[in-house]
């Protein structure tokens, strides 16, 4: 069955890399000659030389001397602590482990996915960029799969393997990245133990960063110098997630700017001529962790990552996760972006090895660049028919007739294509088969029964109360919502315009438009109504939160206290029938409420005893609620 791509993606040369893997030996693929073309700017280096360069750098030496003066500790003690931090952090990339992981992943990917589709044009652009400049790979982050599939693809195409920023929680290694994939070989993992599995990742290019660094000045200095040394030496492409964390909602997250500033600093200081930023968009028909994401959004702790957990997780290998698309975008030249925006002469006034607080124009440039990368990641997202179906089903939570869903899916296909969306649509396949195939693939979320499509719910346990029933329902709804969210970047702006048009037509406070007339045709009324309905769950969630904050609540609270109390309020409203939307249960939506109110000046955040507290201005929140 062929595939039809819409929009600019039609110009890309897409190829399913699993097709060859199904025809030839995985072992031969893993042990074949690997001959990448590295960065031509500097001679190749080793891991030991890289680490020694970091520890002996003038910048780190200066920071350690300052800390020794402030703390009265011997310099040797601080230097030893820095060496321990670097040992915990640094990668130990070795080709033998890449080959081992490639063999394992070939087996796993062939069982999990029907296809892994990549655009070979983008890989050619990446290969060229790597030879000319230091390259920063910047993928979106939707699944644990992201971490491994990019290295697997680059190994397949003889492109240098990246070193990858991975998070650790406090001090133990965070093993969630391989929790799913090695479930194909639970006995092997049980023999090795999770610590050894983490070491395999380290030797496959991962370097590990603590999640909570806080005000640890020495850790920040070691991390910063490590990142800058990787860029200066061109040791390997650097891969990190501009969003920082895995998105549990499958929407883009606000960018994290700390690491972005670290990798750009060598350019600001003239230590490299240019840096190329490579956006890489990974799109999934079905996400491996879909139910896990929903539980996390509801505040249910994710399962502890353990060896026995891998054995239990093996059942995922019997599931079908459809197609994964990995789109390598066009490299973005930092030098070209910075023209006329950044005054690099300011760095000539201070020795390069000394710490320097970034100026306002540098901070603005880093922020703008990070958001540009996010925009490029969204532009290259490939939507499946199921994303469109999920968008429709989220407006019909009680279910709908199969033929109606089929007709609306075909209509929505035309709408999102006109908005510039990229679609992976089966070529020359009747729409009825496309819809039925998507329902079958997503059997954990939806089912078709007697010509009617309804959301799936787990069987109610004996003695279940109404509160438990609501949360059980919320799991499925949030799973469906996550697939709707894959298309939200295409529909958000038209939806906001639709809301504005509705307000203008029904409110005396309508915005006056001079010399232009905006009218909605009779045929367009249904489109306007549909687009408005996309935003309604989010608006409802914000209104519930504002109502809760303006009520009889404490004026100061922690994030954890807020999340717990807002869930209780939403639960009461759902049980009473006053609220229909389940999006308010999403912890990401709840955190977005706090962030939005802080930006609007209706809430402040302060820190006391290493704990963040939020303080409300109820009058200001009421004003925001009135506008909404």
N, C-alpha and C positions, 0 to 999 in steps of 0.2 A: 504494500500500500504506500503510495507516494505521499509527500507532504507539500502543502501550499503555504508559502510564507507571504505575508502582506507587508507593505511599507518598504523602507530602505533595506530591510533584511533580505529582500529578494536579490540584491546585488552581491550578497556574500556567498561564498562557496562552502556550504554546510556539508559535514560528513559525520556519519555515525562511526565512532571509533570502536564500538563493541562488535561491529559487523565482522571485522577482521579477527578479533579475539575469539569469536565463536567458530572460526574456520581453522585456526592454527594453534600451535602449542603455546600455552601461557609461560611455560618454563623457557622456551626458546626466546620469547619476547623479553623476559626478564634478564636473560644472560647475554643478549645480543650486544654488539659493539655500541657504546654510547659515546658520541663524538660531538659535543656541543661547541658552539663558537662563543667564547666568553667576551667580556668587556675588554676593548683594546687599549683603554686609557692607562692601565698600570699592569705590571707583571702579576701573574697568579700568586696567591699567598696561601698559607696553611692556617688551620684553626689555632695552633699554638702561637704562631707569629701574630695573628690577629689579636688574641687575648693579651699577649705581652705588650702589643702596641697600645692597647687600651689602658693597662695598668701603669705604663711608663709615660703616658701622655702628660703634657704640661698642664692641661686643664684639670685633670684629676689630681695631679700633684698639688696644684694650687688650692683646690677645694679641701684636700686632706690636711694641708698645712693650716688653713684657716680654721678647720674643725679642731685641730690639735690645740691651737691657741685658745679657742673658745671653751673647750671642754677640759683643758689641762691634761688630756690623755697623751701618752707617748705616741709619736707619729707611726711607729712600727705596729702598734696595736690597731690603729685606724687603717693602715695599709693592709694588714692581715684581714680585717673585716671586709675591706673592699674586694680582696681576692676571693673571699668566701662568697660574696654576693655575685661576683662574676662567674664563679664556678657553678653556682646554682642557676644562673641565668643563661649562660652561653650555649649555643648549639655545638654539635660535634658532627657535622655533616660528613657522611661516608657513603660512597657509591654502593658498597655491598649491601647496606641496609635499604637503600633505595630499591635495589633489585629485589630484595626479599619482600619489601612492602608491595612492589609492583606485582609480584606473583600472587600474593594474597588478595590484593584488590581486584585483580583480573577475575578471580573466582567469585568474589563477593559482588562486584558490580554486574556481572553477567546474570547473577541470580536476582538481584534487586531491581534492575532497570531493563526495560525493553531496548532503550537506546540511550547513548550519551552523545549528543550532537554538538560539534564544535565548528566554528567558522575558521577555515584554514587561512583565509585572507588575513584575519586578525593575528594568527600565530606567525605569519610571515612578517607582519609589521612589528610584532614583539621581538622576533629574532633580530631584525635590523636594528631596532632601538637598543637592545642589550649590547650590541657590538660598539655602539657610538657613545652611549651615556650610561651613568648609573640609572637603574630602573627600579621604580617602586610599583609593585603589583597591588592593586587596591580593589579586591572583590567585595561584593555585598555579602552579608552573612545571614543565611536563612536556616542552615542545618549544619550538623556536625560533619556532613559529607563535604562541605566546602573546603575544609582544611586539607583533605587528602586528594580530592579529585584534580585540583589544579596541578599539583606536583606530578600526579599520574599522567596527565595530559602532556606536560612539558617533557617528561621522560620519554613518552611515546614519540614525540616530535624532535628529539635531540636538541632541546633547548635547556640552558643551564637551570638546575634545580634551585628554587628559591630558599632562603632562610625565612622562617615564618614566626611571627609574634604570636605566642599562645599564652593564655592566662593560667595562673595557678592561684588557688584560694589559700590565702595566708602562706603557709610554707610547704605543705605536701603538694606533689604534682597533681594537677587537675587532669584526670584520666578520661573525662567524658568524651573527648575528641575521638577516642577509639572504642568507646563503650559499645557502639552498635556494630562496627565492621568486623571486629575480630570475633563476634558472636558466631561467625561461620565456623570457627575452629575453637570451641570452648575448651576442649581438652588441652590443646596447645597452650592456651592462655592460663589455664589452671596450673600447668606445669611451670610456666615461666613466672607467674605472679604479676600483679599489676605494676610493681615498681620496675620490673624489667621491660614491660611493655612501654612504660613511659620513657625508658632509656632508648628503646627502638625509635620512638618518635624524635627524641633529641638527636639521634644519629641520622635521622631522615631529614633534618634541617630545622626542627622546631627549637626556638629559644623561649624560655619561660619567664613571664613577668608576673610579679605579685599583683593580685587584684587590689589590695589595699596598701598603698605606699604611704599615704598621709604626708607628714612633714619630715620623713626620713631623708635628710639632705644628702647623705652619702649614697643611698640607693638611687635617688634621682640623678646624681652626678655620674654614677657608674652606667646607668641605663642610657643617659644622654650621650655619653662618650662612646658607648658601645654602638649605638645606632649611627652616630656620625662617622665612626671609623668604618662601619660597613659601607656607608655611602662613599666616603673618600677613597677607599681601596677598591671599590667595585668588586668585592669578594664574590658576591652573588646577588641576583635580584632579591629585594626585600619585599616580603608580603605581610601586609597587616590590614585589618578591617577598619576603615575610616569611621564606621558606626561604633566601633569598640566592642559591642556585645552582639550576640546572636539575637535577631529580632524574633520575639515570640509571637508577634502578630502578623509577620510576613510583610509589614510595612517598613519603609525606611525609617531609621532612627536618626536623631540629631547627631552630627559628626562630633567626634572627640578630637580636640585640637592639639593635645600634648605631643603625641608621637608625630603628628604631621609637622609640627614646628621643628622637632628634632631632625627629621630627615631632610628638611629644606634648609636648615642652618648652614651646611657646607656650601650651598649655592650663595646664600646671602653674604657669606664671608669670602667668597671668591676662591674657595678651595676646590671646586669643580666648575667646569664651564657651563654645564647644564644638567638637569635631571629630568627624566621622562616619567610621567605618571601614567600607568596603564589601568584604566577601569576594566574590570572583568565582572560581567553579570551572569550569575548562576540562577536559572529558572527551573522550577520543578513542576511536573504534573501533579505529583503527590509527595509530600514531605514525610520522610521516614519517622520523624518524631511528632507527628500531628497531634496525637492525644496527649503526649507529654507536654507539649506547648500549652494546650488548653488547661491542663491541671496546674501548670506553673502560673498562668494568668489568674487562676482562681485562688492562688496562694497556697496550693498544696505542694509541699516540698517534693522535689524530684527524687527518684530512687537513688539510694546510696550507690556510688560506683564501686563495685567489688567484683572479684573473680566469679563468685556464684551468680551475681547479677548477669554476667555475660552468658552463663549457661541458660538462664531463664529468658534472656533476650533473643535466643536463637530462633524463636518463632517468627521473627520479622523476616527471616530468610525465605519463608514460605509465601510472603506477600508480593504483590506486583505494584511497583511504584512508577510505572509508566516511563516517560521520557524526561531526561535532564538536558537542558540546553546550557552551554557555556559559551558566552559571546565575549570575545576579546575585542575591546574597542580600539579607538585610534589613540596612540600615545600623545599625551599632552606635554608640551615643552614648558617647563617652569620659566625658562629664560624669556620665552615669548610672552607668557602671561604677565611677567613682572615688569615689562617695558612700560615706563611712564607711571608705574604704580608704587615701586619700591626704590628708595634712595639707598643704594648699597654703600655709598661713600661714608656713611656714618660708621661703618665697621672699620674704616681705615684709621679712626681716631683712637681705637682701643686695640691692644694686642689680641690676636685671634684666640689665644689660649685662655684668656680671662673670661669669666662669666659676664654676660651682658644682658640686661633686661630688655626684652623686645620693645621696640617703639610702637606707637599707635598704628603707623602705616604697615609695619610688619605684621602686627596682630590682625589688622583688617585684611591683609593679603592672604594670610594663612586661613582665616575664616572663609573668605570668598572662594579660595581654591578648594577647600574641603567641601563646600556646598556645590561647587561646580562638578566635582567628582560624583557626588550623590546624584546630581541631575543626569549626568552621563550614564550612570548605572541604571537609573530608571528608564532612560530613553531606550536602552538595549534590552529591556525585559521582554521575554517572549511569553505571551499569554496562551493558555490552553483553552479549549472550549469549556472545561469545567470551571475556570475562573468566571466566565460569563454566566454560567448556570448558577454558581454560588451567589453571584450578585443578585440574580433574580430571586433565588430561593430565600435570601435574607429579607426580602420584602413580602414573603409569603411563608412565614414560619409554621403555619398550620397545614402547609402542604398545598399542592396544586395539581391540576390535571396534566398528564404527561404531554398531551398534544398542545396544550397551552404553553408549557415550558419549552417545548420544541420550537414553536412559532416565535416566542419571545427571544429565545437564544439566537435564532437566525436574524431577527431584527436587531438585537444588540451587537451582533457581529458586524453588521453594516455600520452601526453608530460608532463603535470604538475604532473601526478602521478609518472612518472619516475623521476621527480625532487624532490619528497618527499612530495607533497601537500596532505592535508587531504580533501577529497571530500564527501559531502552529496549528494549521487546520488540515485534516486529512483530505487529500485531493480526490475528486471524483467519487466521494462517498456520500450517500444520502444523509440528510441532516438527522433523520430518525435514528440511523445507525451511529452517528457521532454522539448523539445524546445518550442512547442506551449504553454505548461503550464507556462513556464517562461515568454513568451511574454505576456500572459494574466495577470500574476501577476504584471508585470512591465508596465502596459498599460499607465502609466503617462510618460514613457520614449520612448517606442517603440511600433509600431503596424505592423501588417501584412496585406498587401493590394494586392490582386490579385497575391499572390505568391511571393511578394516582401516585405522585411522587411526594414522599414525606421524609423528614429527618429521622435518622435511626436513634434510638435510645437504648441504653443498657437495661436489662430486665430489672425491675424494682425488687430489692431485697425484702424479705418478710419483715413486717413491722416498720417500714419506711414512713417517716413523717413528711409533712408538706415541705419543710425546709430542705430536707435531703432530696426530695423530688425536684425542687427548683435547681439545685446545684447539679444534679444528674443531667437535667435538661440543658443547663448552661454549658456543660462540657461539649455536647454536640453542636450547639449553636456557635460557640466560639471557634470550634474546628471549622465550621462552614464559613464563619466570618473571616478567618485567616485567608481562605482562598479568594473571597471577595476582595480582601485587602491587596492581593497581588495586582488587581486592576485599578486600585484606587488612585494611583498617580495619573492615570489617563482620564479619569472621570471627575477628579476633585474640582478642578477649575470650572468646567462646564456646570457642575453641580452647584458651586457657589454662585455662579451667574444666575442659575435657575432660581435659587433662593432669593437673590436680590431682585429678580424680575417679579417674583411672587409678592415680595414685600412692597415693591413699588406699585403694584396693581391693587394692593389691599390696604395700604397705609397712606394717611394724609402727609406723612413725613417723607414721601417719595423723593428720590434724588432727581433734580432737574437736569435734563440732557439738552444742551444747546446745539442747534444746527444739526442734530442727528435724531432720528426716530428709531426706536427699537420696538418692534411689534412681534407678537407671537401668532403664527398662523394657526388655523384650526387643527391641522395635522400635527403641529408642533406642541400642542397642549399636553398630549400624552407623554412626549419626550421630556417636557419640563417637569411634569409630575413625577416621572420615573427618576430623574436626576435629583429632584428635591428629596425624594425618599431615601436616596443613598446617604445623605447627610443626617437624616432624622435620628438614627440611633446614636450618633455622636453628640448631636445637640441635646437629645434627651439625657445622655450621660452627664453632660456638663450642667444641665439644669438641675438634675438630682443632686449633684455635688454642691452647687451653689446654694440650693435650698437647705442642704444639710449644714453647710458652713455658716449660713446666716441664722440657723436655728439655735436651740439651746445647747451649744457645744462649747468646749473649752476654747479660750482664745489662743492657747499655745499647746502644741502637740507634736509628737514625732510622726514620721512617715508611717511607721508600722501601726500606730494608733489610728491614724487617719484611714488607712486601707481597711482596717478591721471595722471601724464605725461606719464607713460609707457602704460597705457590703451589707451590714445589718440594715441600714436605711433602705437600700435597694431591695433587699429581700422582703421587707415589710410592704413596700410599694408593689412589688410583683405579686405577692400573695393576695393583696387587696384588689388587684386588677387595675390599679391606677397607672402602672407602668407595664409596657409590653416589651421593651428592649432589654436585651441581656448584655449589651456592650458595656454597660456601667459596671459589670462584675470584673472587667479586665483590669488587672493591676497596671498595665501600661497606660490605659486611658486615665485611670485615677492619678497616676504620676504626672501625666500630661496636664491635668487640671492644675496641680500644684505649680508646675513650671510656668504655665500660662499666667496664672495669677501673680506670680513673682515678677514676670516680665511687665505686667500691666500695673505694677505697684500696689496691688490689692493685698499682697501678702509679703512677708519678709522671712528670711531664713537666717538663723544664727546657730552658733555651735557652743555647746556647753558640755564639758566632760566627754569630749570625743563623740558627742551625739548631736545630730542636727535637729533643731526645733523650728517649727513653722508658727508664725504669729499672724493672725488675720486682722484685716481692717474691714469689718462687716459692712460698713456704709459703702466702701468702694466695691466690695463684692456684689452688693445689691445693685449698684449702678451697672456693673458688667452684665449681671443677670437680666436687667431691664433691656439692655441693648440686644442681647441674644434672643 
